[in-house]
Amino acid sequence: CLPYLKDRAENFTDTISRNSPNGLIVLNEKLEVQQINKAALKILNIRLASDILGDQVVRVLDPADFLQ
């Protein structure tokens, strides 16, 4: 059933994001931070995800690469 598969895919993605040693930041089309993993928090020296969620990525990164 499609809802079950969608839920499984989202859980799998969350697991990968949470456990990746790579810094991952998910942005929306307005370049606002929607998700950030622990590795990215450490790399960017951000204490809590809530400190950046919903804010513009320009607070922590140069957005030029994202705009291209």
N, CA and C atoms as a LAMMPS dump frame, in Angstrom:
ITEM: TIMESTEP
0
ITEM: NUMBER OF ATOMS
204
ITEM: BOX BOUNDS ff ff ff
-5.0000000000000000e+02 5.0000000000000000e+02
-5.0000000000000000e+02 5.0000000000000000e+02
-5.0000000000000000e+02 5.0000000000000000e+02
ITEM: ATOMS id mol type element x y z
1 1 1 N 0.842 -1.173 0
2 1 2 C 0 0 0
3 1 3 C 0.891 1.241 0
4 2 1 N 0.495 2.235 -0.749
5 2 2 C 1.312 3.422 -0.968
6 2 3 C 1.627 4.206 0.308
7 3 1 N 0.686 4.475 1.189
8 3 2 C 1.033 5.196 2.425
9 3 3 C 2.084 4.468 3.265
10 4 1 N 2.007 3.15 3.307
11 4 2 C 2.992 2.358 4.052
12 4 3 C 4.381 2.525 3.433
13 5 1 N 4.482 2.445 2.116
14 5 2 C 5.765 2.595 1.435
15 5 3 C 6.334 3.992 1.619
16 6 1 N 5.475 4.991 1.594
17 6 2 C 5.926 6.369 1.802
18 6 3 C 6.492 6.524 3.21
19 7 1 N 5.811 5.973 4.191
20 7 2 C 6.271 6.04 5.58
21 7 3 C 7.61 5.332 5.743
22 8 1 N 7.758 4.174 5.127
23 8 2 C 9.022 3.429 5.206
24 8 3 C 10.158 4.212 4.572
25 9 1 N 9.91 4.84 3.427
26 9 2 C 10.942 5.624 2.744
27 9 3 C 11.363 6.814 3.597
28 10 1 N 10.403 7.481 4.229
29 10 2 C 10.725 8.624 5.084
30 10 3 C 11.532 8.177 6.299
31 11 1 N 11.166 7.061 6.903
32 11 2 C 11.919 6.549 8.048
33 11 3 C 13.34 6.168 7.657
34 12 1 N 13.491 5.565 6.491
35 12 2 C 14.808 5.181 5.99
36 12 3 C 15.668 6.417 5.765
37 13 1 N 15.099 7.446 5.162
38 13 2 C 15.814 8.692 4.911
39 13 3 C 16.231 9.344 6.219
40 14 1 N 15.35 9.365 7.189
41 14 2 C 15.672 9.932 8.499
42 14 3 C 16.823 9.18 9.157
43 15 1 N 16.829 7.867 9.045
44 15 2 C 17.895 7.047 9.632
45 15 3 C 19.237 7.358 8.981
46 16 1 N 19.25 7.468 7.674
47 16 2 C 20.487 7.792 6.958
48 16 3 C 20.974 9.176 7.372
49 17 1 N 20.097 10.134 7.377
50 17 2 C 20.46 11.503 7.742
51 17 3 C 21.014 11.575 9.162
52 18 1 N 20.366 10.912 10.082
53 18 2 C 20.763 10.937 11.491
54 18 3 C 22.125 10.303 11.713
55 19 1 N 22.44 9.26 10.969
56 19 2 C 23.655 8.486 11.202
57 19 3 C 24.807 8.799 10.257
58 20 1 N 24.601 9.691 9.318
59 20 2 C 25.649 10.021 8.355
60 20 3 C 26.756 10.831 9.018
61 21 1 N 28.019 10.503 8.714
62 21 2 C 29.119 11.323 9.221
63 21 3 C 29.259 12.625 8.434
64 22 1 N 28.524 12.723 7.329
65 22 2 C 28.553 13.933 6.489
66 22 3 C 27.548 14.946 7.002
67 23 1 N 27.911 16.209 6.914
68 23 2 C 26.987 17.269 7.294
69 23 3 C 25.903 17.418 6.244
70 24 1 N 24.657 17.306 6.654
71 24 2 C 23.531 17.421 5.731
72 24 3 C 22.595 18.538 6.18
73 25 1 N 22.268 19.412 5.243
74 25 2 C 21.32 20.491 5.497
75 25 3 C 20.279 20.452 4.389
76 26 1 N 19.017 20.435 4.758
77 26 2 C 17.923 20.439 3.788
78 26 3 C 17.319 21.837 3.793
79 27 1 N 17.238 22.428 2.6
80 27 2 C 16.706 23.781 2.44
81 27 3 C 15.43 23.748 1.616
82 28 1 N 14.596 24.755 1.794
83 28 2 C 13.449 24.903 0.9
84 28 3 C 13.829 25.882 -0.212
85 29 1 N 12.871 26.195 -1.06
86 29 2 C 13.152 27.073 -2.208
87 29 3 C 13.532 28.497 -1.794
88 30 1 N 13.233 28.879 -0.57
89 30 2 C 13.607 30.204 -0.055
90 30 3 C 14.944 30.176 0.676
91 31 1 N 15.649 29.056 0.573
92 31 2 C 16.937 28.836 1.232
93 31 3 C 16.836 28.912 2.75
94 32 1 N 15.692 28.442 3.268
95 32 2 C 15.501 28.335 4.71
96 32 3 C 15.83 26.909 5.136
97 33 1 N 16.498 26.771 6.264
98 33 2 C 16.891 25.458 6.761
99 33 3 C 15.658 24.71 7.252
100 34 1 N 15.405 23.548 6.654
101 34 2 C 14.266 22.714 7.034
102 34 3 C 14.699 21.559 7.927
103 35 1 N 15.894 21.032 7.675
104 35 2 C 16.455 19.944 8.475
105 35 3 C 17.96 20.106 8.506
106 36 1 N 18.562 19.654 9.597
107 36 2 C 20.015 19.659 9.719
108 36 3 C 20.399 18.477 10.611
109 37 1 N 21.445 17.756 10.226
110 37 2 C 21.82 16.604 11.037
111 37 3 C 22.902 16.982 12.055
112 38 1 N 23.2 16.045 12.96
113 38 2 C 24.165 16.316 14.038
114 38 3 C 25.549 16.625 13.501
115 39 1 N 25.94 15.964 12.416
116 39 2 C 27.26 16.209 11.841
117 39 3 C 27.367 17.657 11.35
118 40 1 N 26.34 18.165 10.698
119 40 2 C 26.353 19.555 10.224
120 40 3 C 26.368 20.53 11.398
121 41 1 N 25.624 20.206 12.444
122 41 2 C 25.643 21.062 13.636
123 41 3 C 27.058 21.169 14.188
124 42 1 N 27.75 20.044 14.253
125 42 2 C 29.116 20.036 14.78
126 42 3 C 30.065 20.801 13.859
127 43 1 N 29.978 20.555 12.558
128 43 2 C 30.843 21.219 11.581
129 43 3 C 30.665 22.736 11.642
130 44 1 N 29.416 23.176 11.763
131 44 2 C 29.106 24.607 11.751
132 44 3 C 29.117 25.231 13.146
133 45 1 N 29.439 24.413 14.154
134 45 2 C 29.5 24.883 15.539
135 45 3 C 28.183 25.514 15.984
136 46 1 N 27.094 24.795 15.718
137 46 2 C 25.753 25.217 16.133
138 46 3 C 25.327 24.285 17.256
139 47 1 N 24.879 24.851 18.355
140 47 2 C 24.551 24.07 19.544
141 47 3 C 23.341 23.168 19.334
142 48 1 N 22.23 23.734 18.884
143 48 2 C 20.979 22.994 18.716
144 48 3 C 20.399 23.231 17.329
145 49 1 N 19.718 22.224 16.802
146 49 2 C 19.067 22.378 15.496
147 49 3 C 18.058 23.516 15.538
148 50 1 N 17.383 23.68 16.658
149 50 2 C 16.372 24.736 16.776
150 50 3 C 16.971 26.133 16.648
151 51 1 N 18.29 26.254 16.816
152 51 2 C 18.95 27.552 16.667
153 51 3 C 18.981 28.021 15.214
154 52 1 N 18.819 27.1 14.258
155 52 2 C 18.911 27.456 12.839
156 52 3 C 17.678 27.076 12.031
157 53 1 N 16.886 26.122 12.503
158 53 2 C 15.711 25.679 11.736
159 53 3 C 14.77 26.845 11.448
160 54 1 N 14.388 26.964 10.184
161 54 2 C 13.483 28.02 9.754
162 54 3 C 14.188 29.306 9.37
163 55 1 N 15.473 29.411 9.674
164 55 2 C 16.24 30.612 9.334
165 55 3 C 16.9 30.449 7.967
166 56 1 N 17.325 31.561 7.414
167 56 2 C 18.03 31.558 6.142
168 56 3 C 19.401 30.912 6.307
169 57 1 N 19.816 30.142 5.315
170 57 2 C 21.104 29.466 5.357
171 57 3 C 22.259 30.467 5.345
172 58 1 N 22.005 31.697 4.916
173 58 2 C 23.069 32.709 4.879
174 58 3 C 23.628 33.003 6.271
175 59 1 N 22.912 32.613 7.324
176 59 2 C 23.43 32.783 8.683
177 59 3 C 24.679 31.952 8.911
178 60 1 N 24.806 30.836 8.181
179 60 2 C 25.913 29.918 8.436
180 60 3 C 26.745 29.572 7.199
181 61 1 N 26.21 29.789 6.007
182 61 2 C 26.916 29.445 4.773
183 61 3 C 26.716 30.513 3.705
184 62 1 N 27.683 30.608 2.805
185 62 2 C 27.548 31.471 1.64
186 62 3 C 26.556 30.821 0.686
187 63 1 N 25.448 31.491 0.357
188 63 2 C 24.416 30.862 -0.472
189 63 3 C 24.721 30.849 -1.976
190 64 1 N 25.839 31.395 -2.403
191 64 2 C 26.125 31.487 -3.832
192 64 3 C 26.05 30.127 -4.529
193 65 1 N 26.599 29.101 -3.895
194 65 2 C 26.562 27.765 -4.507
195 65 3 C 25.146 27.241 -4.648
196 66 1 N 24.296 27.537 -3.675
197 66 2 C 22.927 27.062 -3.728
198 66 3 C 22.138 27.782 -4.822
199 67 1 N 22.427 29.056 -5.021
200 67 2 C 21.693 29.85 -6.007
201 67 3 C 22.028 29.428 -7.423
202 68 1 N 23.245 28.945 -7.644
203 68 2 C 23.641 28.514 -8.988
204 68 3 C 22.967 27.207 -9.299
